[in-house]
């Protein structure tokens, strides 16, 4: 299906939201300048979105706090229906949503399909959680009812990244709303439509009561205002580690809970008994998916020396077979554009400095416009930028090691601890290595990029603050405990 402005408007109705923010259940003028929405491949302007100011954030949090008690007090079955309708809208408007994701994020079609599938899963999972038990009956004396129950935190401030903007917003937004919270959402300036406007329209069409969701695009001053506003009880931030540290620092004086999912330099370990063909195939996916612009990307390929040359050669061959181009206009594209020139320059610097330091450039290494070639570096050492830095680009550094112990040490070296994977012909050997990795997520005989709505996902070290999203972790993130006792008779006390 060809997407045009006419049929795209079936969901978005651009005239209603262009140049505006979403506060109090309606589209209104924000205090900031309009933000152009760019096609990441061509650089064309797709639309303009309004931006907010700290004053707009204060207005948004006030509206959210006013609406939240009524939303939390609605019968669970009625709240559940909102998420079921929203999931249906994702299916109904699949091609419209896909078109925006292709252009605004520069993702290839399989990435876009994955993002939409998981977004719908998030909504259906949230619908299911609305009718789950929310507490426990505790031991108590005769005539006393003692209950521990989970209650909504209030208003959740959500700050999202640009790489998977739709699903990573819903990863927080859906369970937060399902738990009875309201939300103020700030999408990344690179993806204000797929990370913000579309979500406002989706929940508006699904029947979410006015004021429960606010969408305020903007720069760092808007994010700072959301973090420090007394009206937000919880901050969910997904993004870089340096920015995450600033978020935590700003929230600390208010004793405000933060759920932080931050950067990663993820280890992909290939042991000497692994199937090298299978390992290279999975390693290519983990290195080059969405141009390496994924927090779960395999950032360092740690390979036993006896198979390192073979692995690097097969990985390079797979990289050379991948097609780079505009995923919105070309068929069969495997890698799309890098998000912006700053990131292109960063990836190029890391590659150039690593090669100058002695790394072998096995394939790739350059770019044409926003399209960076899938790149494989061999003979990488721990002293090179490609080893120590989070690249966030389509670069696979291969580091040779002589033992399982050395592989574990290199994988655990550094401040990050988001995801890791181990490949081995022996599941027990792979598991023994995996058990010693300091990482929030570890996969044996798979690769580093995986996401399930019902699995807890979070990082250790500088990749997070020990909290997680997903499944059993959502209750910890978006509700808090309240202890209640009720006595059948009024009790008197004496000293």
Phi, psi and omega per residue, in radians:
X1 nan 2.276 3.094
X2 -1.492 2.259 -3.100
X3 -1.641 2.197 3.107
X4 -2.096 2.959 3.112
X5 -1.053 -0.557 -3.093
X6 -1.176 -0.866 -3.097
X7 -1.428 -0.360 3.040
X8 -1.126 -0.569 -3.072
X9 -1.194 -0.170 3.126
X10 -1.028 -0.569 3.078
X11 -1.770 -0.768 -2.944
X12 -1.517 -0.581 -3.089
X13 0.789 1.205 -2.973
X14 -0.886 -0.590 -3.100
X15 -1.083 -0.437 -3.087
X16 -1.367 -0.509 -3.005
X17 -2.092 -0.204 -3.054
X18 -1.047 2.195 3.108
X19 1.345 0.293 -3.083
X20 -2.253 2.930 3.027
X21 -1.999 2.935 -3.058
X22 -2.003 1.854 -3.082
X23 -2.407 2.368 3.069
X24 1.165 0.401 3.118
X25 1.511 0.225 3.131
X26 -2.623 2.878 3.127
X27 -1.577 2.220 -3.066
X28 -2.496 2.910 -3.142
X29 -1.227 2.348 3.009
X30 -1.701 2.876 -3.095
X31 -1.444 -0.169 -3.119
X32 -1.632 3.027 3.106
X33 -1.301 2.651 3.098
X34 -1.126 2.510 -3.068
X35 -1.910 2.113 3.093
X36 -1.242 2.441 3.104
X37 -1.787 2.054 -2.975
X38 -1.804 2.484 2.893
X39 -1.270 2.099 -3.000
X40 -1.234 -0.344 3.109
X41 -1.522 -0.831 -3.030
X42 -1.655 -0.377 -3.043
X43 1.434 0.010 3.130
X44 -1.165 2.620 3.061
X45 -1.483 2.111 -3.117
X46 -1.543 -0.569 -3.081
X47 -2.989 -3.135 3.006
X48 -2.279 2.416 -3.121
X49 -2.089 2.456 3.070
X50 -1.251 2.721 3.088
X51 -2.192 2.778 -3.101
X52 -1.849 -3.108 3.094
X53 -2.277 2.994 3.033
X54 -0.963 -0.576 3.084
X55 -1.147 -0.639 3.082
X56 -1.174 -0.625 3.088
X57 -1.095 -0.758 3.117
X58 -1.058 -0.691 3.094
X59 -1.148 -0.692 -3.124
X60 -1.184 -0.770 -3.132
X61 -1.166 -0.592 3.095
X62 -1.128 -0.764 3.120
X63 -1.120 -0.691 -3.138
X64 -1.163 -0.730 3.133
X65 -1.182 -0.538 3.081
X66 -1.225 -0.679 -3.066
X67 -1.432 -0.447 -2.978
X68 -1.063 -0.791 -3.124
X69 -1.069 -0.669 3.119
X70 -1.143 -0.701 3.110
X71 -1.135 -0.806 3.135
X72 -1.126 -0.499 -3.118
X73 -1.468 -0.109 3.097
X74 -1.196 2.591 3.050
X75 -0.971 2.473 -3.083
X76 -0.986 -0.660 -3.116
X77 -1.113 -0.595 3.109
X78 -1.255 -0.714 3.083
X79 -1.121 -0.668 3.119
X80 -1.008 -0.685 -3.085
X81 -1.101 -0.536 3.109
X82 -1.053 -0.766 -3.104
X83 -1.260 -0.623 3.097
X84 -1.141 -0.746 3.097
X85 -1.135 -0.697 3.125
X86 -1.091 -0.724 3.094
X87 -1.080 -0.692 3.085
X88 -1.110 -0.629 3.114
X89 -1.173 -0.598 3.067
X90 -1.065 -0.713 3.095
X91 -1.198 -0.806 -3.096
X92 -1.071 -0.680 -3.069
X93 -1.869 0.517 -3.047
X94 -0.920 -0.877 -3.054
X95 -1.207 -0.615 3.069
X96 -1.096 -0.819 3.118
X97 -1.111 -0.731 3.137
X98 -1.075 -0.711 -3.138
X99 -1.073 -0.777 3.113
X100 -1.118 -0.728 -3.138
X101 -1.152 -0.696 3.101
X102 -1.012 -0.781 -3.018
X103 -1.464 -0.760 -3.036
X104 -1.379 -0.535 3.133
X105 -1.739 -0.323 -3.062
X106 1.267 0.319 3.134
X107 -1.388 2.613 3.082
X108 -1.302 2.902 -3.047
X109 -1.030 -0.773 3.105
X110 -1.046 -0.644 3.091
X111 -1.108 -0.755 -3.141
X112 -1.127 -0.745 3.119
X113 -1.095 -0.727 3.097
X114 -1.062 -0.773 -3.095
X115 -1.117 -0.723 3.140
X116 -1.222 -0.693 3.119
X117 -1.069 -0.831 -3.127
X118 -1.215 -0.513 3.077
X119 -1.132 -0.776 3.105
X120 -1.113 -0.709 3.082
X121 -1.034 -0.733 3.114
X122 -1.020 -0.751 -3.111
X123 -1.177 -0.742 3.130
X124 -1.199 -0.649 3.093
X125 -1.141 -0.693 3.098
X126 -1.105 -0.710 3.106
X127 -1.013 -0.728 -3.128
X128 -1.157 -0.601 -3.075
X129 -1.254 -0.339 -3.098
X130 -1.130 -0.421 -3.084
X131 -1.944 0.305 3.058
X132 -1.490 2.714 3.071
X133 -1.007 2.518 -3.084
X134 -2.073 0.277 3.140
X135 -3.003 -3.007 -3.108
X136 -2.437 2.575 2.984
X137 -1.527 2.182 -3.018
X138 -1.744 2.749 3.062
X139 -1.029 2.470 -3.121
X140 -2.741 2.915 3.102
X141 -1.219 2.798 3.082
X142 -0.973 2.416 3.138
X143 1.444 0.046 -3.133
X144 -2.076 2.274 2.993
X145 -1.798 2.080 -3.099
X146 -2.047 2.152 -3.042
X147 -2.233 2.354 2.903
X148 -1.877 2.050 -3.100
X149 -2.249 2.724 3.088
X150 -1.689 2.311 -3.128
X151 -2.149 2.696 3.127
X152 -1.050 2.621 3.102
X153 -1.324 -0.511 -3.132
X154 2.281 -1.828 3.112
X155 -2.001 2.222 -3.133
X156 -1.775 2.205 3.014
X157 -1.602 2.218 -3.018
X158 -2.139 2.145 3.115
X159 -2.125 2.094 -2.938
X160 -2.043 2.812 3.141
X161 -1.600 -3.132 -3.057
X162 -1.729 -0.233 -2.958
X163 -1.357 -0.734 3.040
X164 -2.246 1.163 -2.876
X165 -1.170 -0.627 -3.066
X166 -1.261 -0.907 -3.066
X167 -1.298 -0.597 -3.127
X168 -1.287 -0.427 2.967
X169 -1.247 -0.806 -3.120
X170 -1.169 -0.485 3.100
X171 -0.986 -0.582 3.086
X172 -1.697 -0.808 -3.004
X173 -1.095 -0.798 -3.061
X174 -1.102 -0.926 3.128
X175 -1.182 -0.542 3.111
X176 -1.127 -0.799 3.105
X177 -1.172 -0.698 -3.134
X178 -1.061 -0.535 3.134
X179 -1.382 -0.060 3.108
X180 1.758 0.131 3.091
X181 -1.470 2.823 2.850
X182 -1.765 3.009 -3.045
X183 -2.566 2.570 2.940
X184 -2.078 2.060 -3.026
X185 -1.913 2.249 2.990
X186 -2.003 1.879 3.076
X187 -1.318 2.773 3.074
X188 -1.137 2.487 -3.127
X189 -1.043 -0.383 3.101
X190 -1.314 -0.381 -3.069
X191 -2.423 1.031 -3.076
X192 -1.263 -0.386 3.139
X193 -1.412 -1.024 -3.105
X194 -1.227 -0.393 3.125
X195 -1.702 -0.094 -3.072
X196 -2.531 -1.142 -3.062
X197 -1.009 -0.804 -3.130
X198 -1.068 -0.637 -3.139
X199 -1.230 -0.690 3.069
X200 -1.065 -0.800 3.134
X201 -1.146 -0.705 -3.121
X202 -1.040 -0.881 -3.105
X203 -1.294 -0.512 3.056
X204 -1.091 -0.834 3.121
X205 -1.147 -0.542 -3.106
X206 -1.367 -0.159 3.071
X207 1.679 0.334 3.053
X208 -1.112 2.277 -3.099
X209 -1.028 2.570 3.134
X210 -0.976 2.425 3.071
X211 1.599 -0.272 -3.114
X212 -1.256 -0.565 3.091
X213 -2.154 2.272 3.019
X214 -2.082 2.464 3.082
X215 -2.179 2.007 -3.080
X216 -2.206 1.600 3.055
X217 -1.154 2.795 3.108
X218 2.816 -3.075 -3.127
X219 -1.638 -2.759 -3.052
X220 -1.086 -0.494 -3.128
X221 -1.184 -0.560 3.083
X222 -1.228 -0.767 3.084
X223 -1.058 -0.762 3.110
X224 -1.051 -0.718 -3.136
X225 -1.144 -0.669 3.103
X226 -1.119 -0.723 -3.109
X227 -1.157 -0.719 -3.004
X228 -1.655 -0.161 -3.135
X229 -1.141 2.242 3.113
X230 -1.061 -0.287 -3.109
X231 -1.398 -0.151 3.055
X232 -1.797 2.274 -3.079
X233 -1.666 -0.369 -3.095
X234 -2.506 2.467 3.063
X235 -2.041 2.199 3.000
X236 -1.899 2.079 -3.125
X237 -2.234 2.263 3.006
X238 -2.127 2.122 -3.103
X239 2.984 -2.682 -3.041
X240 -1.304 2.729 3.122
X241 -1.125 -0.776 3.111
X242 -1.012 -0.744 3.128
X243 -1.208 -0.658 3.098
X244 -1.045 -0.670 3.097
X245 -1.114 -0.684 3.124
X246 -1.188 -0.639 3.086
X247 -1.081 -0.838 -3.131
X248 -1.092 -0.698 -3.140
X249 -1.117 -0.721 -3.120
X250 -1.229 -0.556 -3.112
X251 -1.411 -0.401 -3.008
X252 -1.022 -0.783 -3.118
X253 -1.053 -0.448 3.130
X254 -1.578 0.050 -3.083
X255 0.928 0.678 -3.049
X256 -1.598 2.290 3.123
X257 -1.172 2.407 3.043
X258 -2.162 2.409 2.952
X259 -1.957 1.937 -2.993
X260 -2.015 2.122 3.002
X261 -2.023 1.949 -2.892
X262 -2.034 -2.753 -3.009
X263 -1.290 3.038 3.119
X264 -2.749 2.561 2.972
X265 -2.149 1.444 -2.799
X266 -1.457 2.399 -3.086
X267 -1.561 2.306 3.021
X268 -2.067 1.830 -3.005
X269 -1.716 2.246 3.106
X270 -2.054 1.944 -3.140
X271 -1.447 2.916 -3.000
X272 -1.272 -0.181 3.087
X273 -1.785 0.189 -3.121
X274 -1.347 2.716 2.964
X275 -1.292 1.881 -2.985
X276 -1.172 -0.670 3.098
X277 -1.043 -0.863 -3.140
X278 -1.114 -0.685 -3.139
X279 -1.129 -0.708 3.134
X280 -1.183 -0.676 3.100
X281 -1.063 -0.873 3.131
X282 -1.156 -0.653 3.128
X283 -1.123 -0.624 3.095
X284 -1.153 -0.745 3.091
X285 -1.061 -0.806 -3.081
X286 -1.181 -0.463 -3.124
X287 -1.534 -0.604 -2.925
X288 -1.959 -0.121 3.104
X289 -0.991 2.250 -3.099
X290 0.891 0.742 3.083
X291 1.048 0.462 -3.117
X292 1.281 0.155 -3.092
X293 -1.595 0.969 -3.092
X294 -2.366 2.383 -3.133
X295 -1.093 -0.405 -3.109
X296 -1.621 0.050 -3.135
X297 -0.917 2.497 3.022
X298 -1.243 1.810 -3.053
X299 -1.526 -0.434 3.086
X300 -2.493 2.107 -3.126
X301 -1.631 1.813 -3.062
X302 -1.720 1.957 -2.926
X303 -2.214 2.371 3.059
X304 -0.988 2.398 -2.995
X305 -1.003 -0.596 -3.078
X306 -1.149 -0.367 3.126
X307 -2.112 0.096 -3.036
X308 -1.119 -0.772 -3.122
X309 -1.144 -0.748 3.112
X310 -1.092 -0.792 -3.141
X311 -1.064 -0.853 -3.118
X312 -1.063 -0.682 3.123
X313 -1.136 -0.781 3.131
X314 -1.181 -0.648 3.098
X315 -1.125 -0.741 3.115
X316 -1.115 -0.698 3.116
X317 -1.080 -0.727 3.104
X318 -1.155 -0.678 3.117
X319 -1.083 -0.717 -3.131
X320 -1.164 -0.406 -3.119
X321 -1.457 -0.142 -3.077
X322 -1.483 2.484 -3.104
X323 -1.753 2.308 3.134
X324 -1.875 2.350 3.131
X325 3.093 -2.906 -3.101
X326 -1.505 1.870 -3.052
X327 -1.210 -0.328 3.132
X328 -1.430 -0.293 -3.032
X329 -2.198 -0.186 -3.087
X330 -2.160 2.512 3.095
X331 -1.488 2.620 3.008
X332 1.236 0.398 3.127
X333 -1.386 2.353 3.120
X334 -1.753 -0.522 3.099
X335 -2.314 2.351 3.085
X336 -1.753 -2.688 -3.067
X337 -1.442 2.738 2.920
X338 -1.354 2.592 -2.906
X339 -1.072 -0.675 -3.119
X340 -2.798 3.033 -3.060
X341 -1.182 -0.576 3.113
X342 -1.046 -0.764 -3.133
X343 -1.251 -0.622 3.060
X344 -1.029 -0.833 -3.129
X345 -1.089 -0.648 3.135
X346 -1.139 -0.828 3.137
X347 -1.073 -0.766 -3.134
X348 -1.087 -0.713 3.115
X349 -1.076 -0.794 -3.115
X350 -1.079 -0.740 3.118
X351 -1.122 -0.870 -3.074
X352 -1.096 -0.760 -3.125
X353 -1.180 -0.620 3.138
X354 -1.226 -0.710 3.089
X355 -1.135 -0.723 3.103
X356 -1.091 -0.486 3.138
X357 -1.507 -0.013 3.057
X358 2.086 -0.025 3.095
X359 -1.196 2.570 3.107
X360 -1.605 2.133 3.092
X361 -1.442 1.782 -3.059
X362 -1.480 -0.497 3.039
X363 -2.937 2.743 3.104
X364 1.332 -2.515 3.071
X365 1.824 -0.083 -3.104
X366 -2.476 -3.064 -3.113
X367 -2.579 2.764 3.002
X368 -2.213 1.947 -3.022
X369 1.091 -2.349 -3.122
X370 -1.475 0.075 -3.019
X371 -1.790 1.876 -3.116
X372 -1.648 2.353 3.138
X373 -1.170 2.482 2.977
X374 -1.078 2.208 -2.921
X375 -2.137 2.357 3.060
X376 -2.130 2.239 3.103
X377 -1.980 2.208 3.051
X378 -1.796 2.958 3.088
X379 0.983 0.640 3.137
X380 -1.402 2.477 3.090
X381 -2.085 2.939 -3.103
X382 -1.179 -0.239 -3.125
X383 -1.499 -0.090 -3.028
X384 -1.645 2.598 3.104
X385 -1.013 -0.600 -3.116
X386 -1.141 -0.354 3.104
X387 -1.508 -0.792 -2.945
X388 -1.598 -0.372 -3.046
X389 -1.742 2.615 2.970
X390 -1.340 1.947 -2.968
X391 -1.361 -0.766 -3.071
X392 0.981 0.805 3.087
X393 -2.740 3.036 -3.026
X394 -1.415 1.140 -3.088
X395 -2.231 2.245 3.137
X396 -2.027 1.773 3.081
X397 -1.474 2.290 -3.132
X398 -1.901 2.140 -3.109
X399 -2.038 2.194 -3.123
X400 -1.573 2.435 3.108
X401 -2.309 2.833 -3.057
X402 -1.817 -0.102 -3.085
X403 -2.791 2.873 3.034
X404 -1.077 -0.677 -3.132
X405 -1.061 -0.753 3.132
X406 -1.169 -0.664 3.104
X407 -1.070 -0.769 3.127
X408 -1.097 -0.761 -3.120
X409 -1.095 -0.753 3.138
X410 -1.198 -0.678 3.137
X411 -1.091 -0.656 -3.098
X412 -1.508 -0.149 -3.117
X413 -1.239 2.497 3.134
X414 1.677 3.080 -2.993
X415 -1.559 -0.285 -3.041
X416 -1.452 2.788 3.074
X417 -2.888 1.061 -3.079
X418 -1.632 -1.217 3.124
X419 -2.293 2.828 3.077
X420 -2.733 2.805 3.087
X421 -2.559 2.633 -3.136
X422 -2.288 2.307 3.078
X423 -1.962 2.262 -3.141
X424 -2.737 2.629 3.016
X425 -1.281 -0.226 3.120
X426 -2.032 2.014 -3.132
X427 -1.053 -0.690 -3.116
X428 -1.166 -0.653 3.096
X429 -1.174 -0.771 3.094
X430 -1.057 -0.707 3.139
X431 -1.174 -0.619 3.122
X432 -1.111 -0.670 3.062
X433 -1.216 -0.797 -3.103
X434 -1.029 -0.662 -3.100
X435 -1.104 -0.318 -3.088
X436 -1.813 0.126 -3.128
X437 -1.589 2.331 3.132
X438 -1.561 1.487 -3.039
X439 -2.633 2.496 3.139
X440 -1.190 -0.440 3.129
X441 -2.370 2.331 3.101
X442 -2.399 2.310 3.116
X443 -2.103 2.364 3.057
X444 -1.832 2.221 -3.106
X445 1.029 0.695 2.981
X446 -2.520 -2.925 3.098
X447 -2.030 -3.054 -2.913
X448 -1.449 -0.282 -3.058
X449 -1.727 1.915 3.079
X450 -2.718 2.550 -3.129
X451 -2.620 2.192 3.007
X452 -2.216 2.353 -3.076
X453 -1.032 -0.616 -3.035
X454 -1.653 0.171 3.114
X455 -1.894 2.430 3.101
X456 -1.189 2.328 -3.119
X457 -2.293 2.107 3.103
X458 -2.968 2.918 -3.046
X459 -1.951 2.824 3.017
X460 -1.846 2.903 3.110
X461 1.060 -2.349 -3.118
X462 -1.399 0.072 3.078
X463 -1.610 -0.007 3.126
X464 2.997 -3.075 -3.121
X465 -2.040 0.446 3.087
X466 1.566 -0.187 3.057
X467 -1.588 2.892 -3.067
X468 -2.546 2.830 2.993
X469 -1.831 2.766 2.932
X470 1.740 2.404 3.015
X471 0.877 -2.179 -3.074
X472 -1.147 -0.327 -3.129
X473 -1.341 -0.354 -3.062
X474 -1.106 -0.680 3.139
X475 -1.109 -0.678 3.098
X476 -1.111 -0.659 -3.061
X477 -1.322 -0.783 -2.869
X478 -1.902 0.030 3.018
X479 -2.324 2.931 3.055
X480 -2.374 2.730 -3.068
X481 -1.339 2.492 2.974
X482 -2.348 2.270 3.121
X483 -1.760 2.246 -3.119
X484 -2.243 2.343 2.989
X485 -2.130 2.550 3.086
X486 -2.333 2.274 -3.134
X487 -1.926 2.485 3.132
X488 -1.247 -0.402 3.104
X489 -2.239 2.603 3.108
X490 -1.236 2.303 -3.022
X491 -1.712 2.407 3.013
X492 -1.863 2.636 -3.133
X493 -2.163 2.596 3.002
X494 -2.486 2.664 3.140
X495 -1.402 nan nan
